[in-house]
Amino acid sequence: MTSISPNLNIMIKAAEKASKVIIRDFGEIENLQVARKGPRDFVTKTDKRVENILIDELSRAKKNFSFLTEESGKIENNDKNQIWIIDPIDGTTNFLHGIPHFAISIALKIDGEIISGLINDPIKNEIFFAEKNNGAYFNNHRIRVSKKNNLEDCLFSSNSDGLKNIFPKLNMRNTGCASLDLAYVGSGRLDGYFHNNINLWDIAAGILIVKEAGGSINDISKYEDNDINIRAASSNIYGKMMEKLLNF
């Protein structure tokens, strides 16, 4: 097992505690599908419940750190330069429909730079994490981006707009979970990922995982936190992918 920082250890423990709620509630989705009101309100409550657990656990360990979260927005505490970035359930629509492809995403941003990232897929029991200058890992095993060189051999992911505009120029998927897409780029399962107008909490942890796995990411600093155009790929493919995305 690789050596990890105290902050990443805190993130892992918080995600593991929150994942128990997700697993339990996901088990109820099948029953809720036939309810007259449907499961949407239930999922919204799960989102908030998971986020509250994460905030409570992280705050207990680092009470002065601030937060940027999907449900609660900005929570400014005494330390405004150290920020937890949280998406309690990235892939909520998949969760809502009983599709087991979603994740908890947590990142730590210090002085404007993401230094730790964690993506926990509770259903598959897969954890991806990275720390600045310490590599990227999947279930404690070091990961690297893919080594493919030909676009025809590669698999990319985006949202529906990406599929509509780029397909059939690239082999495409739309999985509905940005954080896992980036984790998959970092681990070589996917070769590239792109998405327009996405939120920072969806991609913060994944950005670091891709970088630490040897991949390439565009500069997102010029974008607002809720309106980011993200481009990520293995270093071999990044330039070729960008050529295909000139008008996207």
C-alpha positions in Angstrom: 0.0 0.0 0.0 1.3 3.5 -0.8 1.9 6.0 1.9 -0.9 8.6 2.1 -1.2 11.9 3.8 -3.4 12.5 6.9 -5.7 14.6 4.7 -6.3 11.9 2.2 -6.8 9.4 5.0 -9.6 11.7 6.4 -11.2 11.8 2.9 -11.1 8.0 2.6 -12.7 7.4 6.0 -15.4 10.0 5.3 -16.2 8.5 1.9 -16.4 5.0 3.4 -18.8 6.1 6.1 -21.0 7.9 3.5 -20.9 5.0 1.1 -22.8 2.8 3.6 -25.8 5.2 3.3 -25.6 5.2 -0.5 -25.5 1.4 -0.7 -28.5 1.1 1.7 -30.6 3.6 -0.2 -29.6 2.2 -3.6 -31.1 -1.0 -2.4 -34.5 0.7 -2.0 -34.5 2.2 -5.5 -36.1 -0.8 -7.1 -39.0 -0.7 -4.7 -39.4 3.0 -5.3 -39.6 2.7 -9.1 -43.2 1.7 -8.9 -44.3 4.3 -6.3 -46.8 6.8 -7.5 -44.6 9.8 -6.7 -41.4 8.1 -8.0 -38.0 8.0 -6.4 -36.8 11.5 -7.2 -37.5 13.0 -3.8 -35.9 10.0 -2.1 -32.7 10.4 -4.1 -32.6 14.1 -3.3 -32.7 13.2 0.4 -30.0 10.7 -0.1 -27.8 13.4 -1.8 -28.3 15.7 1.1 -27.8 13.0 3.7 -24.5 11.9 2.1 -23.3 15.4 1.8 -24.1 16.1 5.5 -22.1 13.0 6.5 -19.1 14.1 4.5 -19.2 17.7 5.8 -19.6 16.4 9.4 -16.7 14.0 9.1 -14.3 16.4 7.3 -15.2 19.2 9.7 -14.6 17.1 12.7 -11.0 16.5 11.5 -10.4 20.0 10.0 -12.9 22.3 11.6 -11.6 25.5 10.0 -11.5 24.3 6.3 -14.1 25.8 4.0 -16.3 23.8 1.5 -17.6 23.9 -2.0 -20.4 21.4 -2.4 -23.1 20.5 -5.0 -26.0 20.7 -2.6 -25.0 23.5 -0.1 -22.8 25.6 -2.4 -20.0 27.6 -0.7 -19.5 27.2 3.1 -16.9 29.7 4.2 -15.1 29.0 7.5 -12.1 30.6 9.1 -9.7 29.1 6.6 -10.8 30.2 3.1 -7.6 29.0 1.4 -8.1 25.3 2.2 -11.4 24.0 0.6 -13.0 20.6 0.5 -14.8 20.2 -2.9 -17.6 17.6 -2.6 -20.1 15.9 -4.9 -22.0 13.5 -2.7 -23.5 11.5 -5.6 -22.0 12.2 -9.0 -24.3 10.3 -11.4 -27.6 11.0 -9.6 -29.7 10.1 -12.6 -28.0 6.7 -12.8 -28.8 6.2 -9.1 -32.3 7.3 -9.7 -32.9 4.7 -12.3 -31.2 1.9 -10.5 -28.1 1.9 -12.7 -25.0 1.1 -10.5 -22.7 3.7 -12.0 -22.1 6.7 -9.7 -19.6 7.9 -7.2 -18.7 10.1 -4.2 -16.1 12.7 -5.2 -14.0 14.6 -2.8 -11.0 17.0 -3.5 -8.9 19.2 -1.4 -7.9 22.6 -2.8 -5.2 24.6 -1.1 -4.2 28.1 -2.2 -6.0 27.6 -5.5 -4.5 24.2 -6.3 -6.0 20.7 -6.0 -3.6 18.6 -4.0 -5.7 15.6 -3.1 -8.6 13.8 -4.9 -10.7 10.8 -4.1 -13.4 9.1 -6.2 -15.3 6.2 -4.4 -17.6 3.9 -6.4 -19.5 2.3 -3.5 -21.4 -0.3 -5.6 -18.3 -1.7 -7.3 -16.1 -1.2 -4.3 -13.6 0.8 -6.3 -11.6 3.7 -4.9 -9.5 5.9 -7.1 -7.3 8.5 -5.4 -4.3 10.8 -6.0 -2.1 13.3 -4.3 0.0 16.0 -5.9 3.5 14.6 -6.8 2.6 11.2 -5.3 0.9 9.4 -8.2 -2.6 8.0 -8.8 -4.0 4.8 -7.4 -6.9 2.4 -7.8 -7.6 0.3 -4.7 -4.0 0.9 -3.6 -2.4 -0.1 -6.9 -0.6 2.5 -9.0 -2.4 3.4 -12.2 -1.3 5.0 -15.5 -3.2 6.4 -18.5 -3.4 4.3 -21.6 -0.5 4.0 -24.0 -2.6 3.9 -27.2 -1.5 6.1 -30.1 -4.2 5.6 -32.7 -7.6 7.4 -32.3 -9.3 4.5 -34.0 -8.3 2.2 -31.1 -9.4 4.6 -28.4 -12.6 5.0 -26.4 -13.8 8.4 -25.3 -16.6 9.7 -23.0 -18.6 12.9 -23.0 -22.2 14.1 -22.4 -25.0 13.9 -24.9 -23.9 17.2 -26.6 -20.4 15.7 -27.1 -21.8 12.6 -28.6 -24.1 14.6 -30.9 -21.3 16.8 -32.2 -18.3 14.5 -32.3 -19.8 11.1 -33.1 -18.8 9.3 -35.4 -15.4 11.0 -35.4 -14.5 9.2 -32.2 -15.6 6.0 -30.4 -17.8 7.4 -27.8 -19.7 6.6 -24.6 -22.0 8.7 -22.3 -21.8 7.1 -18.9 -23.6 9.8 -16.9 -20.8 10.1 -14.3 -18.1 12.6 -14.9 -15.9 11.7 -11.9 -15.7 8.1 -12.9 -15.1 9.0 -16.5 -12.0 10.9 -15.4 -11.0 8.1 -13.0 -11.3 5.7 -15.9 -9.0 7.9 -18.1 -6.5 7.9 -15.2 -6.6 4.1 -15.0 -6.5 3.5 -18.8 -10.1 2.2 -19.1 -10.9 5.3 -21.2 -8.5 7.2 -23.4 -10.1 10.6 -23.2 -13.0 12.6 -21.7 -14.5 16.0 -22.6 -17.5 17.9 -21.5 -18.7 21.5 -21.7 -20.4 23.6 -19.0 -19.6 21.3 -16.2 -19.2 22.0 -12.4 -16.0 21.9 -10.5 -17.3 19.5 -7.9 -17.9 16.9 -10.7 -14.3 17.0 -11.9 -12.0 18.3 -9.2 -10.8 14.9 -7.9 -10.7 13.4 -11.4 -8.5 16.2 -12.7 -5.7 15.4 -10.2 -6.1 11.6 -10.8 -5.6 12.1 -14.5 -2.6 14.4 -14.0 -0.9 12.1 -11.5 -1.5 9.1 -13.8 0.5 10.8 -16.5 -2.4 12.3 -18.5 -3.0 15.8 -19.9 -5.7 18.3 -18.8 -6.6 21.7 -20.3 -6.2 24.8 -18.1 -9.6 25.3 -16.3 -8.5 28.3 -14.3 -10.1 30.7 -16.7 -13.6 29.2 -16.1 -16.2 29.8 -13.4 -16.7 26.9 -11.0 -20.1 26.1 -12.5 -19.3 26.5 -16.2 -16.1 24.6 -17.0 -15.1 23.1 -20.4 -13.0 20.1 -19.5 -10.6 18.2 -21.8 -8.7 15.2 -20.5 -6.8 12.4 -22.1 -3.7 10.3 -22.1 -0.7 12.3 -23.2 -0.3 10.3 -26.4 -3.8 11.0 -27.5 -4.5 14.5 -26.1 -3.3 16.5 -29.0 -5.2 14.3 -31.5 -8.3 14.5 -29.5 -8.1 18.3 -29.3 -7.9 18.5 -33.1 -11.3 16.7 -33.3 -12.8 19.1 -30.7 -11.9 22.3 -32.5 -15.6 23.2 -33.0 -16.9 21.8 -29.8 
